[in-house]
Amino acid sequence: MSRRMIIAGNWKMNKTPAETTAFIETLKPLVAGADADVVCCVPAIDLVPAVQAAKGSNISIGAENMHYEESGAYTGEIAPNMLVSAGVSHVILGHSERREYFAETDETVNRKVKKSLEHGLIPIVCCGETLTQREQGITIDWIRQQVKIAFLGVSAEQAAGCVIAYEPIWAIGTGKVATAEQAQAVCAAIRSLIRELYGVETAEAIRIQYGGSVSPSNAAELFAQPDIDGGLIGGASLKPDFAKVVNYK
Ligand SMILES: O=C[C@H](O)COP(=O)(O)O
């Protein structure tokens, strides 16, 4: 089965609203012919201008985080219906930076995944090991645990529409990209876990991205791997060169 590629930028804490509008306008014609879903995940304050600027184009807009409650006394947080009503379609959940600096756990990620699906958002569920864990030989066990908990209570039908981003923490923002073989091995293990949990149909439908120092020079090799269905791009998504990653073929 051939899955449609999904190439998403994660802007992290970069770009003002004005910069967002200008950047999306620049990007639109550069990715117009893309043979992949193109998503820009942007800071909360940039969501509305990004959706506005992307109107009529093939660029979808995603958030970088979301709360798992509908509303309430959660100062500084964004609720799922706020994202939906702003025209946002995707949301990154459980990025390693959220886990490290903002105390996100597998359990909160699971609550967010379920809530995002209730609202019709497409979650990009992140997982990844540290360098120590890789050296200890526990990468696959760790990733299986993260993914298994993230998908607790998620139905096969819901899981089929989700995106999982495998991002080895040692490769994020370091310029140290995983080899295509390393990335493929973990993405294949994730797909086989999804097969165990949900069956072959869901495993064939779910899309699995690689993230970590993806650039125009390594995208083609990574994205050619059978279990890699695109990428989650940090630094390289902030410049018009992101279009070269999107048009990697
Ligand atoms: O979400 C994106 C990743 O953290 C990768 O970031 P990077 O491409 O700057 O290494």
Ligand as a Chemical Component Dictionary entry (heavy atoms), coordinates in Angstrom:
data_LIG
# 
_chem_comp.id                   LIG 
_chem_comp.type                 NON-POLYMER 
_chem_comp.pdbx_formal_charge   0 
_chem_comp.three_letter_code    LIG 
# 
loop_
_chem_comp_atom.comp_id 
_chem_comp_atom.atom_id 
_chem_comp_atom.alt_atom_id 
_chem_comp_atom.type_symbol 
_chem_comp_atom.charge 
_chem_comp_atom.model_Cartn_x 
_chem_comp_atom.model_Cartn_y 
_chem_comp_atom.model_Cartn_z 
_chem_comp_atom.pdbx_ordinal 
LIG O1 O1 O 0 10.252 18.696 15.505 1  
LIG C1 C1 C 0 11.318 18.778 14.886 2  
LIG C2 C2 C 0 12.508 18.217 15.431 3  
LIG O2 O2 O 0 12.689 18.523 16.763 4  
LIG C3 C3 C 0 13.724 18.293 14.575 5  
LIG O3 O3 O 0 14.417 19.518 14.697 6  
LIG P1 P1 P 0 15.666 19.771 13.729 7  
LIG O4 O4 O 0 15.197 19.508 12.329 8  
LIG O5 O5 O 0 16.022 21.224 13.951 9  
LIG O6 O6 O 0 16.739 18.822 14.147 10 
# 
loop_
_chem_comp_bond.comp_id 
_chem_comp_bond.atom_id_1 
_chem_comp_bond.atom_id_2 
_chem_comp_bond.value_order 
_chem_comp_bond.pdbx_ordinal 
LIG O1 C1 DOUB 1 
LIG C1 C2 SING 2 
LIG C2 O2 SING 3 
LIG C2 C3 SING 4 
LIG C3 O3 SING 5 
LIG O3 P1 SING 6 
LIG P1 O4 DOUB 7 
LIG P1 O5 SING 8 
LIG P1 O6 SING 9 
# 
